[in-house]
C-alpha cells in the first residue's frame, strides 16, 4: 500500500456545520444558515436514526476498545526504541499513553474532516480513511493475513502529516506535531489487522456505518474524555479484565488471599458481584488458571484473555476525576453563550455593526477540546452574517461560498482565544475550530497564537513584579523559616526597568520597521523572563543548593536583573520552573487584548474544572500551589476548589462591561462555604437575575447539580455593595414555583425559626478503616455485638431494628457513652430530601442520623409530629436547593432554619404533643387519617390559606417517602 502524502483540495465539498439553535436578533433569521437543533447520526438527512448524543456515547466506549487494540498492536510489534523502553516507569507509561491517545485522536479527526469534505482530492475520493477500512475488510474477506501485513498505518500517518505540515506548528501538543511521538512514525509498529480492528470500533455501530458528518464537532470532546479516563499500567502478576467496569484484577494477588476473602476483594476492586455458585468456585480456586476459569463468564471483551505479567494494560482510572473535566452538552453551551453574548451584541439598543462584532475578544480559560469556543464561533458568525445583510455589504466571497462560512473563519481568527493546561486538549480545540470553520484552504495553524497551553491560574502581571513576594515563602510546615524571616524584613521595592515597547506609530522605512520589530521582540522576551523569574519565587526549591541561593528582599533586584541573562543559573532555574508549571502571563499571552485602552476580554465563557480540595472528594494539591492560591486569590477560602479559583480568575480577565458565562456546580450559588468565592466574584462583577439551573443530571456520569453563572464586569473597582461584601447567595431561576407557592415560601421563610438547641449531631463518625469494624447482621456476632442504626433504619415515626453491629472495643475512644445516646429524643434521617423522624430508644447510631431534643415548649412528641408534617416538609424541600438536587441530605442548618409557628398559634403545640404521644411510641408509622389530621393542625398553626393547603397537598401526593433500604 502506498504511503505517499496526498494532495489536499483547497475547496471543501460542502458545509456540514450549523449555526445552532441560537437565532440572532433584528432580522438575522433571513441569513441562509443550517437549521438548529440536534441532528441524528447514522442516517441521511430526513431519515430516522439514533440520536447523535447516544451514538457519541457508544463511540466513546468503542474508542476505548480501539485504544486497547492500538496498545496490543504496539506491544505485539516488540519495539525496542527509547519511547517504548520507558514504559517500565510511570513517566514512560504516561508518555506511551499520550502517544497512543494522539494516534487514536488523529484517526478520529481525519474521519471528521473527510465527512465534511475537507479531504477532497486525497486518495479514496476524499474519504481516504473510510476507503482504507473498506480495503482492509475486503482483504480479510479474501482470506488475507492482515496480522503479518503492514503499511496501512503509514497511509494514515502520511495523510495527517499532510494536514499538519501546512503552516508553522507553533506551540503545540503531540496531536498536531507528528514528531512528538517518534514511535508512532516507526515502521512497522502497527499491523494492518490491528488497524482494521481499531477502525471497525470507530466506524461501525450496531452493525451500521457511523456517519461522522452527522455528529457534532463537540463530540470530539466526549471521545477524548473517554480515552483519557484510562490509565496505562503494567501487570505485576497475571491479570484479567472483568465486567461490569472493565477493571483489571491481579489474579496472582487474588489467589494469595484466603478463599473466603476473594469475593469481597472482587466486589471492592472491580464492582463485581458474584452469585453463590461462582463465588464458591472463586474461593475454591487453587491456581491462576482455576481463577481465570471461574471468572471466565465475567471477562471483559475490551481486553480479552489473560494479561501476562509485565504486559501493559488500560485501567479505568481517576484522570478525569482529578482533572475535573467533563464533556459539556451542546444545549448547555448554547444557552450559556447566548445569554453571555446578548448584552454585548446590542449597543444602545441596536445590533452591533460588522466591525464591532469582529472587534470582540472572547476567551475560554479552561477550553478543553473547545466546545464553548465552537459555540461562540457559531453564534458570533450568525450575528456577523446578519450584520452584513443589514448593512448591505460584506467581504468578497468566492463563487458559491456561503456568507456564513466566511463569517465563521473571520470570527475564529479574530475573536476567539483559549487556554488549557493539557497540550493535547489545546490541539483538539484547534482542530475542532478548524472543522467548524470548514475551509480546507485555512491551515491548521491559523489559531496557533490564540489558543495557548498553560496554567490559567498561575502567572503574574507587570504591576506585581516590582516588589519582592514575601508570601511566596509561607508554605506551611515545609517553609524555610529562616528564608521567610529574612523575606519579611522586605520593604517594597521599585519595579525593575522594563524594555520599552515598540512605538505605536507607523515607521517610515523598512529599516526602521525592522528595528521596531526587533525592539518589540526583545521587549517581549525581557518581559517574559522577568515575569517568569518573579513567579518562580513561589515555587523556589526549599532544599539543596537552590535553597541556599534563594533570593531575599536585599538581593531581589539582582535576581530580577539576572533573569534577563540567559546564561545565568538563576535564570535557567526560573525558566525550568516556568516550563514545568506552564506559567501563563495573560498580558504577554494576548497582548492585543491587554494593551488596549480598556484592557481585558469582552466575554469569558466556559466550564472550568470541578475539583474540590476539601471534603470527601478532596483531591491532592501541592503545598506551594496551595500557598500561592491562598495568598493571591480571595476565592481560595471557605470551600477551596479549582472552580472557585476560576470564577475569580475569569471575572478578573474582563474589561469594564465585559460578560462572564461559566458553568459551575450549583452549590457555589448558596452554600455558606462558598461565600468567599461569591464575595470575590461580586467585588468585580454584578450577577444577572434568574441564573439558569441545569439540574443534577446535566452531565453524564456526574450526579452534581450545575448552573450558569452570568454576570457583567462593573465599570470601576471600588467599595463593594453590602450584598457583594457579604457574599450573599446568587439568584437562581425558579420555574418550579407558581404565585401561590412563591408567596407561601416567602411568608414562611420570614417567620422566626425553631430553637437551634432542638437539633444536633451525635452520630458516630465512621472512617474508611471502620468498614472492618462494622458488620451487617440482624443479630450480634462477637466481636460485633453493639447494635448501631444508620439513616435507612429511620422511617416516618418508625425506628427499625438496627441491621448493623459494631465492634465497640475496636473503636474505643471515639464511641459516645451510653448516657449520650439516651439523651437523644428523636432520630432524624439525614439521607432524605425533607425531615423524616422517629422517637429514639437510646441505641447508638451513625452520622447518617441527626439528633433531635426537646425543651420547655417543644416536647419530643410535638416536634416529632411537626417535622413529619407535609407543610414543614414542603417548606424544607422548596426552600433548600441542595435538598432538591444532588445527593439527598438533611442538614443541621436546614433543621435549625425550619419556621416556628407564629406566637398566636403556639397553643396548638399541645395538640401535636397529644398526637405524638398516641402515635410515636407505637413505632408503626403514620396512618392516612392521622396524616390528614396532622397536616390540618400544622397548616392551621402556620395560618395557611386553602390555596396554600392544596399546593402542599399536591406536592405531598407527588413526593413519596424513600424506601426503607435508602
Secondary structure, DSSP 8 states (H G I E B T S, - for coil): ---------SS-S-------S---STTGGGS-----S--BSSS-TTS---BHHHHHHHHHHHHHHHHHHHHHHHHHHT--SHHHHGGGSHHHHHHHHHHHHHHHHHHHHHHHHHHTTTTTTSTTTT-HHHHHHHHHHHHHHTT--GGG---HHHHHHHHHHHHHTSS---S--TTT-TTS-GGGTSSSSS-HHHHHHHHHHHHEETTEE--GGGS-TTHHHHHHHHHHTEEEEE-SS-EEEETTTTEEEEHHHHHTS-HHHHHHHHHHHH-----HHHHHHHHH--SHHHHHHHTGGGB-GGG-SEE-TT-EEEEE-SHHHHHT-----HHHHHHHHHHHHHTTTEETTEE--HHHHHT--EEETT-TTTHHHHHHHHHHHHHHHHHHHHHT------TT--HHHHHHHHHHHHHEEEEES-HHHHHHHHHHHHHHHT-TTS-GGGGTTTEEESBTTS---TTTTTS--GGGG--GGGS-HHHHHHHTT--------------SS--SSHHHHHHHHHHHHHHHHHHHHHHHHHHHGGG--SSHHHHHT---TTTHHHHHHHTT-TT-HHHHHHHHHHHHHTB--HHHHTHHHHSSSS-SEEEEEE-----BSSSTT-----HHHHHHHHHH-TTSSSS-BHHHHHHHHHHHTEEEEEEEEEEEEGGGGT-GGGHHHHHHHHTTEEE-SSB-EEES-SSTT----EEEEEEEE-SS--S--HHHHHT----B--TT--HHHHHHHHHHHTS-B--GGGEE--SB---GGGGGTEEE-SS-BTTB-EEEE-GGGEETTEE----EEE-GGGGTTTS--HHHHHT--EEEESSSSS--EEE--S-EEBTTEEEE---SS--HHHHHHHHHSHHHHHHHHHH-HHHHSSS----HHHHTTSB---GGGGGGHHHHHHHHHHHTTTTS---HHHHHHHHHHHHHHTT--HHHHHHHHHHHHHS----TT-
